[in-house]
Amino acid sequence: MLCDVENLPALRFAGAARRLGAAAHAVGLEVPAFRCPPRIAGAERTIRRYPGGAVVSVRLRGRSFEAALDDMVEGVLVANRVDPSAAVRLRATLEDAVHGDASAQAA
């Protein structure tokens, strides 16, 4: 029996993190590190700030992958302290980077 590696959550997460990082970098944002799960039990998303950057952690288990992608996008915006007026435009760009490929894989 062959394993469909395209649907493994860890590989999908890594691919989404790469796409999101590239999109964030392209619009001039700092790219945080991504990991899962958060260290705080029950948390869906956490952000830890360090002198050299930030780490966005999201929970994958027990929720849709699309919800985790949304948390990753929001984490980039929060980690960069993006002004709410600019966040609307940037959120759309970042969501297109991660959800665009996710919806194409589902088809």
Secondary structure, DSSP 8 states (H G I E B T S, - for coil): ----GGG-HHHHHHHHHHHHHHHHHHTT----EEESS-SSTT-SEEEEEETTEEEEEE--TTS-HHHHHHHHHHHHHHHTT--HHHHHHHHHHHHHHHHHHHHHHH-
